[in-house]
């Protein structure tokens, strides 16, 4: 049983990374562009607009697997 779970670990971690990246990116896109029927942030407003940009960029990086740890750390504080 443990062998089967250990062999599935990379796939589970990859799926988790993709889901978390999509969640961050969709939330940032919703705040910036009003996708999914949301309200947009005015450009340059503190902290909402900057947080939305960080979520969109950080989520996209996590989704692609580029700088995953740093992008997730920075995005989680936004």
Secondary structure by P-SEA (a helix, b strand, c coil): caaaaaaaaaaaaaaaaaaaaaaaaaaaaaaccccccccccccccccaaaaaaaaaaaaaaaaaccaaaaaaaaaaac
